[in-house]
Amino acid sequence: MIKKIVLTFLLLMANSIFSQAKKKMPVISITQSYTLGFKTYDKEFKMYQNPFIVNKGKKYKIQGYGSANYSDGEILEVSPNKRFIVLDHISKGYVDDGVHNTLYENYLCVIIDVFKKKVVKYMQGDCGGSWDAQNRWVSGEKVIF
């Protein structure tokens, strides 16, 4: 009898532990054959890390996107020809000076060449720009990329 109770308890515990919902990782369509995904999610900062491009079922790391950087998990802009995307590239962490542990944040963004799977431009003040009809990133009146 005790054996059955213990076994039932263990089965219920295992079911409870393994049925905990994990954070669903976003998969964002860029074109019919290219998508953007993220490998990890930081629960403390509520942000994603390690973005990758999927093409024809194969995952590719984005060259130049630092593994210590974060994203909100959304594409900021897609170029008209769908070759380039703008993605946030947030530096966030703690600095310990021996007395205080201080949180720092630096909001940047990057232009990623989807076909080459690499960062082609780092930006800070020009993240609020937009793509023009010629697939150029324009901020204010200035062509940035």
C-alpha positions in Angstrom: 0.0 0.0 0.0 2.8 2.5 1.0 4.6 1.5 -2.2 1.6 2.4 -4.3 1.3 5.8 -2.5 4.9 6.6 -3.0 4.8 5.6 -6.6 1.7 7.7 -7.3 3.3 10.6 -5.5 6.5 10.3 -7.6 4.5 10.1 -10.9 2.4 13.2 -9.9 5.6 15.1 -9.1 7.3 14.1 -12.3 4.2 15.1 -14.3 4.1 18.5 -12.5 7.8 19.2 -13.1 7.8 18.2 -16.8 4.5 19.9 -17.6 5.8 23.4 -16.6 5.4 25.7 -19.6 8.7 27.0 -21.1 9.0 30.4 -22.7 8.1 30.0 -26.3 10.9 31.2 -28.5 9.7 33.5 -31.3 10.2 32.5 -34.9 9.8 35.5 -37.2 9.3 35.1 -41.0 11.5 37.3 -43.2 10.8 35.7 -46.5 9.3 32.4 -47.6 12.6 30.7 -47.1 14.3 32.8 -44.3 13.2 33.1 -40.7 14.7 34.7 -37.6 14.9 32.8 -34.3 16.6 33.1 -30.9 18.5 30.4 -29.0 18.1 31.6 -25.5 15.8 33.7 -23.2 17.0 35.6 -20.2 14.3 35.5 -17.5 15.8 38.2 -15.4 16.0 40.8 -18.2 13.0 39.3 -20.1 15.0 39.5 -23.3 16.3 37.1 -26.0 19.8 36.3 -27.0 21.8 34.5 -29.7 19.6 35.2 -32.8 20.0 32.9 -35.8 18.8 32.7 -39.3 17.0 29.6 -40.6 17.2 28.9 -44.3 15.8 25.7 -45.8 15.6 24.1 -42.4 19.3 24.8 -41.4 20.2 27.2 -38.6 23.0 29.8 -39.1 24.5 31.9 -36.3 24.5 35.6 -37.2 28.2 36.6 -37.5 28.9 39.8 -35.5 25.9 39.7 -33.2 27.6 39.3 -29.8 26.4 36.4 -27.6 26.3 38.8 -24.6 23.8 41.1 -26.3 20.1 41.1 -26.0 17.0 41.7 -28.2 13.3 42.2 -27.4 12.7 39.4 -29.9 11.2 41.5 -32.8 12.5 42.7 -36.1 12.6 46.5 -36.0 12.5 46.9 -39.9 12.8 44.8 -43.0 14.2 46.3 -46.2 11.8 46.3 -49.2 13.8 43.7 -51.0 13.8 41.5 -47.8 17.6 41.2 -47.9 18.3 43.3 -44.8 16.7 43.5 -41.3 17.3 45.9 -38.4 17.4 44.2 -35.1 18.0 45.6 -31.6 21.4 44.9 -30.1 21.2 45.8 -26.4 24.1 45.6 -24.1 22.9 45.0 -20.6 24.4 43.7 -17.4 25.9 44.5 -14.0 29.0 46.4 -13.1 30.5 45.6 -9.7 32.8 48.2 -8.4 33.5 46.4 -5.1 30.8 48.4 -3.3 27.8 48.5 -5.6 26.4 46.2 -8.2 25.0 48.6 -10.8 22.8 47.7 -13.8 23.9 49.3 -17.1 22.0 49.3 -20.4 23.1 50.5 -23.8 20.5 50.5 -26.6 22.0 49.8 -30.1 20.7 48.2 -33.2 22.3 46.4 -36.1 21.6 45.9 -39.8 21.9 42.3 -40.7 22.4 40.9 -44.2 19.9 38.0 -44.1 21.5 36.2 -47.1 25.1 36.5 -45.7 23.8 35.9 -42.2 26.0 38.6 -40.7 25.9 42.1 -39.1 26.9 44.7 -41.7 26.3 47.9 -39.7 26.2 48.8 -36.0 24.1 51.9 -35.0 23.0 53.8 -32.0 21.6 57.3 -32.9 20.3 56.1 -36.2 18.1 53.2 -35.0 14.9 55.3 -35.6 15.5 55.5 -39.3 13.7 53.6 -42.1 14.2 51.9 -45.4 13.7 53.9 -48.6 12.6 52.5 -51.9 16.2 51.8 -52.9 16.8 49.6 -49.9 18.9 52.2 -48.1 18.7 52.9 -44.4 17.9 56.5 -44.0 17.9 58.5 -40.7 16.7 62.0 -40.9 17.8 63.2 -44.3 21.0 61.2 -44.2 21.7 57.8 -45.9 23.3 55.6 -43.3 23.6 52.3 -45.2 
